[in-house]
């Protein structure tokens, strides 16, 4: 493993069986990084899958069921086959170019997040400006090209969604909507997360986000069928890809680790960001 990847966990890749070119691509990228502890899990397209799903029809209609079930099955399979405490899960169109600009080793970065997280989203597809600052994840932070989760969170996923090895019951997790500060920290109401694939995978725990892996939009332009009616999403994906690359080129690679955890350093004052919750 090359030095900057020191401490990176074992890897699992979500892949469609017919996409041999993507398996070859990911194997080649891992080889460049010196990553050998990985497996690529292959799945049938949803229309050919024997996985059973139940749950609220409104949720089922919103989710890309092939991709969503593949991620949940990958988490379950890793948990049952490995005794490691952490895993990095990839989609097969991840882009590793920005790793060349990391001014840190991965283990040094991970230490700065502290011990209290369940998972970290390491990529982003954002309809506004991508926030290039380590923070709490919000429900509109899209992208599953890479994330890491801990073992206890994988068990939580299995217990919450799986009714048996081949049946997944979809129900969106709850999120608390904070009340006014004057009402105290425990005020607010509970609502379910919006039905997205990301909120399904990340919504059960304490998640941070920091985009240090990108989406290889130039090579693999994939928008799932549920979202295909959103004509703007290809533009959103391209814009996010360009911005993440540009930020690491202009700012990230020239920064210290302390600066990378400094909001004022990372986020231009000329752009507006909402609901940015720093890591405690």
N, C-alpha and C positions, 0 to 999 in steps of 0.2 A: 504494500500500500504506500502510495506517495505521501510525503510528509504532511501536506495540508489536509489530507483525509484522515489523519490519525484520530482514532476514537470513533470513526463513523461506524454505525451498527451494521449488522448483517442486513441484507437487502432481499426484498421480494418484489417481483414485477408482475403487474396485471397485463395480460396479453390475450388477444383473440387468436384462436388456433390457426386461422388462415393467414395471419400476418407474420409470416416467416421473416420478412424483411425487417420488421421491427425487433424481432428476437435477435437477429444478427446485429442490428444497430446497437441495441442495449448491451449485448455481450461485448461488442467492440469498445463502447464507452467505458464499461467497467474495467476492461483490460487496460485502457489508457490510464486509469486512476489507480491501478493496482488492487482493485477490489475483487476478491476471489470468493468470498462468502456470500453467494447470491443464488437465488433460484427464480426461474421464470415460470409462472403458473399460467397455463393455457385454458381458455374457456370457449365454449360454443357461443355463437351469436345468440341473442336472446330468443329469436324466433325458433331456434333449434335446441334450446336449453330444456332440461327436465327439472330445473329448479322450480319449486312451487312458491307462490307469494300470496299472502292474505293481507287484510287490513283495510283501512279507510279508502274507498275508491277514489276520492278526491286526491289523496296523497299518491296513490298508485298512478293516477293519470298525469301527475306532475313530474314524477321521477323518471329518469332514463334507467329502466329496470335492468337492462343488461349490464351496464357499467356499475350501477349501485350494488347489485347482487354480487358481482365479481369482486368488488372491494371488500364487502362483508365476508365473503367466502375466503378471500385471501387472508384476512385477519384471523379468521377461525382456524384455517389450516396451519398458519404459522404458529398459533398458540398451541395447537395439538402436536405439532411435529418438532418444536424447538423448546429448549428450556432457557433461552436467552431472555434478558430482562427488557430488551428494547429491539425494535425493528424499524427499518426504513422501507416504506412501501412506495413504489414508483408506478406510474403509468408508463407505457412503452414509447412515449414521445417526449421524454424529459430531455432538456438541453443542459449540458454540463459546462458550456463555455465560460460562464461567469465564475466557476470555481477557480479558474486561472487567475482571477483578480482578488480572491480572498486574501486579506492581509492577516490571516490567523490560521491556526490549526483548528480543525473541527472540535476537538476536545476542549480547547481554550474557549471557543464560542459557547459550547454547551454548558460549561461551568457557570457562565454569566447568567444563565436562565434560572439558576437555583434548582431546588429539589421538588417544588410543589406542583409542577405541571403534569398533565396526563398525556399531552401530545403537542407537537409543534408543526404547523403548516409551513413548509419550506419553499413554497411557490405562491404565485398569486395571479389571478385574472380579475381585474378590477374595472368597473365601468367608469370610475373617476380616475384620479391620480393614485397610482400604487404608493402606499406609505412605506418608504424604505427605512423603517425604524422598528426595532423589536418591540412588540406590543401584544395586548390581548386580541385574539381573533374576534371579528364581528361577523354577523350572519351574511353580509354581502361580500365577504372575502371568498372568491371562487378559486378553483384550481386544485387538482389532485395529482399533479405531476410528481410531487414528492412530499411526504410527511413522515414523521416519526411518532411512534406511540410506545407507551410502556406496557408491560405484560398485564398489569392489573386492569388497564383500560381495555385491552383485547378481551379479557374475561367479561367485562361489563357489556361490551358489544354483543358477545355471544348470548349472555343471559337475557339481554333486553330484546333482541331481534329474532333469535332462532327458537322455533318450537320443536324442531327435530333437525337432523343433519341436513335435510334437503328442503326444509320449509322455513321461509322468512316471513315474519309478521311485521308489517310496516306501521309504525306509529311514531309521529315526530316527537322528539324529546321536548321537555319544557325549558323555557328560559325565564328568568325573573326580570321584570321591567321595574327598575328602581323608581320609588316614589320621590317626592320633593325632599331635598336634604334636611329640611326642618322636621320632617316626619321620622327621621332616624334611619340608620343603615339597614334595618330589617323591614322597612316599608316597601310597598310595591305590590304588583300582581304577577301571577305566573301565566305565561302564554306559551303556546307551542311554537317552536322554530318554524320558519317558512320552509315548505317542502322543497329542498334542493338536495342534490347528492352530497354536497359538502356538509350541510347541516345534519344530514343523516349520519355521516361518518364521524363528524367532529362534535356533534351536539350533546353528547352525554357527559362531557367532562370539561376540564380546565385546559384550554388551548391557547397557546401563543402563536404568533405568525411572524416570520421573517423570510423574505424572498431571497434565498441564496442559491436556488436552482430555478431554471427557466423552462418554458414550454417551447419545444422546437417547432414553432409555427411555420417557418420556411420549408421544412422538410415534411412535416405531417400536419396538414390542416384538417382537423377533425372536429366537427360539431355534432353532438348526439342528436338523434331524430326528434326527441322531445323539444329541444331548443332550436331546431333547424328553422322554425318559423320566425325566430328572432334574427332578422337579416343583419342586425347590427353586431351580432356576437363575433363574427369573423373580424370585424374592425376592432372590437374590444380586445380580442385575443392578440391581434397584431400590435395594437397600441401598447398593451401591457408588456408584451415581449420586447418591443423597442425601448420602452421606458426603463425596464429593469436592466437591460444591457447597457443603456446609456448611463444610468446612475452608477453602476459599478465601474464603468469606464471613467466617468468624470469625478466621482466622489469616493466611492467605496474603496477602491484599490489604493487610494492615497491617504486613507484614514487609519487611525489607531483603533484598537478595540474599545477603548474608552469613548472615543468620538462616535463610533458606530452605535453606542447606546445613549447618545445625546440627541434629543429631538431637534434642538435648534441647529445642530450640525447637519442632520440628515434630511430635514424637510424644508424646502425653500419657502421663504416668506411670501413669495409671489403666487403660491398655490394654496388653496384652501382645503383643509382636511377636517372631517367631522368624527366625533366619537373615538378619538385616539386615546386609548387607555394604556399608560405605560406599565411595564412590568414592575411589580412591587419589589 
